[in-house]
Amino acid sequence: MTGFGYGADALWDAMIEGRSSLRRIAAFDPSGFGCQVGSEVRDFKVRDHVPKSYRKATKVMARDIELAVGAAKAAVEAAGVVTRGTALDDQAPTFDSARIGCQIGAGLIAAEVGELSAALATAAPDGDFSYEAWGESGMGNLTPLWLLKYLPNMLACHVTIIHDARGPSNTITCAEASGLLSIGESRSVIERGDADLCFSGGAESKINHMGLIRMDKLGRLAPVQVGADDAEDFDGRTVVRPYSPDANGSALGEAGGIVLLEALESAEARGARIYAEAIGFGAGHAPHSGDPAVRAEGLIAAIENALDDAAVKPDEIDAILPRATGCQEIDEEEIAALRRVFGDGLRQIPLITTTPAVGDVVASTGGVNACVAAMAIRHQTLPARINTGSCPDDLQAQAAPSADARLRRVLVCTGALGGQNAALILQAI
């Protein structure tokens, strides 16, 4: 792993200091929602992250696509490589375009309410919505290229066009597991010799009306009311309480977590700054069940497969980055899986939890957590852990300041709404 972004350095600094970016949503008025807080990537304009010749294409980029494009550029810069999208007049790309792959995890992209509302209004001539009118004329009032903003494969599409990545490309749509599954896919592409460099990870924004409604209906969001007058004084660190018996849900965020995976020989040959080596990957699927111990089987399989792939034992893992959502049902499943795999040794392994700092970033979770794991390995540091609740005695998930640590191998793992699970083991070089 030789590069990642968007804002990985800023995220790392915030986690070291124990800061949370959860605050009252500013993208729209959240007053009518049960959860009014989220984590937003503010002051981000995608036009600043694409070549001038490509700026017109930003008109057909939904927020998720914008975040992926910004993260991909940051990853290229961090990796110290040159692509067609970043080359200056006298620079040649570092890699043959046919040897650059792209596998990106994407979520269910929410349509912009303004666009839909304008078209829906034309299908309600008498104030009542008519499916017949919608079919006859309403849809025609959407912009001709409307759908191109909301197809999940458009994240990888724009990244590959901008950076001239003509190698194997794929889109993974498995909710929270998407980012890690895409990294596993990229690793396989490189291992079988079909590419030397791959964009991987995920991007998603749930900071929109549809995203909030869907997750609230699923019972995943903490009921947090913050008036506009109280926004400045709100402490986002109190919202997400992983593994705590009084936890009452999570909060949503938006992020682009894109990493660059590169063949080790290639990275060493060009003298690249290598953040970490991806030595093990595993996946598994959870059965549908009301019993957390049964649902945990998918994550157990993913972690055990990653350990087997890396040829390491559970007691050789120095830290774990789980989802740690603050949703009790999800946390119970995760705890059951970690206890099964690590046994009594679990109490000796520190957890690194990102959700209290950035919220649930869904399809970008794996990419973001992989970035944090790589930074922890590079700096040999455990970032501060936010948790205003309590947690079981055998979990190192309570609040803690940042600390130096010997981090040889770090496990990143996540489950997903649909039962998909993935695990990745990173190792220091």
N, C-alpha and C positions, 0 to 999 in steps of 0.2 A: 504494500500500500504506500504510494508515493505522493498522494495529494488528496485534499478534500476541501469542501466548502459547502454552503455559503455561510460566512460569518463564524467559522469554526473557532477561530482565535478569540472572538468576542464572547462566544458561548463558553469557552473554556475559562476565560477570565471571570465571567459571572459565576460559574460554578465553583471556582477556587474561592471566591469571596462569599459564597453562599447567598447570592442574589436570585430572586425569581422575577421573570418577566411577565407573570400573570397579573393583569390589571383590568380595569373596566374596558370593554371593547370600544374601540374608537372608529372602526371601519363603517359602522352603522349604529343607529340607536338601539341598544339591546333591552330597553325598558320592558318590553313585553315578554321577555324570556325568563325562565326559572333560574338559569345560570347566566349572569351578565359579565363574566370575566373570561379572558382568554389570553393567549400569548401571540402577539402580532410581530411580524417583521416590519418594523416601521422605517420610513425614509428609504424605501427600496423602490427604485424605478428601473424596470427591465431594459429600457432604452439605453441606460448607462452601461449595460453588460453585453451588448451585441455590437457587431461591426456596423458602421454607418449604413452600409449597403443593405443591411438586414432590418433596419428599423421599421420599415413599412409592415413587415411580417408580425410585429408585436401587436398589431390590431386584432389578430386572430389568436391571441394567447390568453387563456384563462389564467387565474392566479397560480394554479398548480404548475402550469407550464412555465410561467415567469420564474417561479422559485427554482425549478429544475435548471433552467437556462443560466440563472445567476450562480447557482451552486456549481454547475459544470465549469463555468469560467474560472471560479475561484479555485476549483480543484486543479485545473490546468496550470494556473499560476503557482499554486503551492507545490506542484510536482516538478516545476522547472522545465516544462516541455513547451514546444511551439506547435500550434495547429493552424490550420487555415484561418480559423476564427480569431486567432490572437497574433498572427505573424505581422511584423512590420514589413515595409517595402523590400528590405534587403535580407529578410530571414526566410530560411527554408524550414518546412515542418520537420519535427524531430523524427516522426514515424511515417512510414508508407501508409497512406489512407486505407489501403486494403487490409492493413494489419491492426486497425483500431476498431474495437467492438463497442457495443453499447447495450446494456441491459438495465432498465430502470423500472422501479416499482411505482405504480400509480394507484390512486384510489378512485372513488366515484366522484367525478368532478361535478360540482354543483353549478347549475346555470345561474347567471346573474339575474336577480329579481327584476331589475329595471328593464332588461331586454324582454323577458317573458311577460311582464305586466303590460308593456306597451302593445304586444301582440294579442294577449288574452283579452284586453279591453275591446279589441275589434271583433271579438267573438261573443260579446255580451251587449248587443245593440239595445236591449231593453233593461239592462242591469242584471240579467240572469245569464250565466254562462251557457252556451249552446255548443255541444260537441259537433253538431252538424255545421254550424257556422265556422267553428274552428277548422274543420276539415275542408270546407269550401274556400275560406278566405283568410282565417286567422293565421294559419301557419305561413301563409304567403307574406305576412307582415314581419316575419323574422328576416334578418339580413341573410343574403344568399350563402355566405360562408359561415353561418351561425354554428353549424354542427362541428366544424373544424376546431372550434375552441374547446370542445367538451369530449372529444375522443381520448381515451386514456393513452393510446399509443402516440399521441402528439407530443408528449414530454420527450420521449426518445427521438421522435421525428425531428424536432427543432434542434436538439443537441447534435444529432448526427449531421444535419445539414450545415449548421454553423461551423462545426469542427471537422467536417469532411471525413467522418468516420464511416467507412464503407465495409467494415468487417461484419461479423455476425451481430444481429440486433434483435432485441426481444423486449416485450413489456410484460411485467408480472403484476397481476391484479388480485392479490390475496390479502387485502386489508393490511392490518398491522404487521404481518409477516412479509409483506412485499419487498421491503428494503433488503432484509437479510437473504431472502430467496434469490433476489437479483444478484447479490454479491456471490452467492454460491454458484449461480449460473455463469457469471463472468469468470470465476475461478476455473470452472470446468472448460470453458472456451479456451482459456490460456493454456491450461494443462494439456489439452489435446492438440495444441499447436496451431489453432485457427486464428489467433490474434496475439499481439505482444502487449497491447494496452487496451483496457476496457473502462468505459464510464459505467458506474454502477451505483446502487443505492436507491433513493426514492424521494418523492416530493409530494406534498399535499397541503391544502389549506381547508380547514373546516370553519374558518372564521367567516361564516356567511349564514344567511337565514336557514337554508336547507340543512346545512351541516349541524347547526345547533338543534333544530327540531328533531332530526333523526336520532341523534345521540341522546337527547333528553327523553324521547319516547322509549328508548332502550333502557332508561334508568341509569345511565352512566355518568351523568353530570351532577356535581355538587350544587345544591340550591344556594347560590350566593347572589344576594342583591346588593348592588353598589350604585347609589345615586350619582348623577353627574357632579354634584357638589362635593361628594365624598371621594371622588376618584383619586385625587392626589394623595390622600392620606391612607389609602387602602394598602394593606400588606399582603402581597400575593403568596407569601410563604405559608400562610395558614390554610390554604385551600386543599391541597393534595396531601393526604396523610397515609402513605403506603403501609399496608399490613397492620394498621391500627384498628382496634375493635370499634372505635368511634368514627372511622372513616365513612364518609357519606357520598363519595363519588369523585370524579376527576373534573378537569377543565380542558377545553380544546385549545389547540395551537395550530400554527402553520410553520412549515420548515421545508428546506431543501437540503437533504443530506446526501451529497454525491461524493463518492470516492473514486480514485483512479487505482485500479489494480494493474500491476505490471509484472511480467515475467521477471523472476529474481535475477537471472543472468543479464537481462536487458538493463535493469535498474543499476546493477553493480557496474556494468560495462560503461554506462554513461555517467557514473559517479553521482547518482541521484541520492537525495536525502530520503532514506527509507524510514517511514514511521513505524511500521510493523509488518510482520509476515503472517499471511492468512494460512494457518497450518491445518485447520480442520473445519469441516462443515457438515451439518446434518439437518434432516428435515423429518417431520412426522405429522400425522393427522390425529386429532382427538375425536373419540366417539361422542355422539350426542348423549348427554346424561345429566341428571340433576345432582350427581355426586361429584364433588371436586376431585376426589381421588381417582375416579374413573376418567374424567375429562383430562386429568394430568398426564394420561398415558401418551398423548401426542407430544407434549413437551419433553417428557422423559425420553421418548424415542429419539427426538431431535438432538438432545444433549448427548445421549449415549452414542449416537451415530457420529457426532462431531468429535467426541473423545476417541472413538475407535479410529476415525479418519486421521486424527492427529497423532495417534499412538501415544497418548498420555493418559494418566490415571486421574481420577477426581481430586486426589490430594495434591496434584501438581498445578491446580488452578489457583491463582493468587488473588483474583477479584472477579466479581460477576456483575454484569449490567443486565438486569431483568427489566420487564415493563414497569412494574411498581406503580400501578395506575391510581391506587386509592379507591378503586371499586372493589368492595369486599369479595364479591363472587369471583372476580378474575384473580385477585390476590390469593385467595384460598387455593385455587387451582395451581397457581405458580408456586406457592409454598409447598404444596404436596409434591410437586415434581422435584423441586430442589432438595427436599428432605429425602426423597427416594434415591436420588442419584448420589448425594454427598453424605448422607447419614449424619453421624455425630460430628463429622468434620465440617459441616456447614457453619457451625458457630465460629469457626476460625477464619472464615472467608468473608472479607468486607464486601458489601454491596455498594455499587455506584448507581444512584437513582437520578434520572434526568427529568422525569415527569413533574415533580414539584417545581422545577425551574422553568420548564418550557411547555408544560401541559402535554396532553395526548396529541401527538403529531401524526398519528395513524400510519399511513403508508410510508412516511419518511422516518418512522421510529428506528428501524434497523440501520439506516444510513447515518442518522444522527448519533445513535449509540455507538456505532462502529467508529465514528470520528472521535467521540469522547474517549473510547477505549484506547485508540491509537495515541491520543494526546497523553493519556495517563501513563502509557508505556514509555512514550518518548521522554516525559518529564519525571518518570518514576515518582508519581504523586497521585494520591487519592484526593479528588476534589471534595469540597465541603458537601455534606449531605443535609438536605432540608427535610425535616419531619417534626411537626409540632404535636404529633400523636405519640402513642406508644407502640411497641411491636413485640413479638414473641422473643423469649430469651435466647433462642438458638439462631436468631437472625441479626446480623450486624447491619441494621437498617435505621437505627435511631439517629437523631440529629448528631452531627459531628463536624468539627472544623477540618479543613484540608490538612493533609499530613504526608510527609515523605513515606514511601513504601517500596519494598522490593517487588516489582511487578514483572515477572518473566512471562507469564501467560494469563490472558484475560478472556473470559467467556462472555459473549453477548448472546442473549436468547430472548425470544418473544413468541407468544401465541397470537391468535387472530380471531376475529368475530366468527369466521366460518369454520374454525377448527384447525386451520393450518398452523404449523409451528416450525420454527427454524432456529438454528444455533450456529455460532461462528466462534472459532478460537483464534485469537491473535497472539503472536509471540514476538518478543523483543529480538532485534537483530544484533 
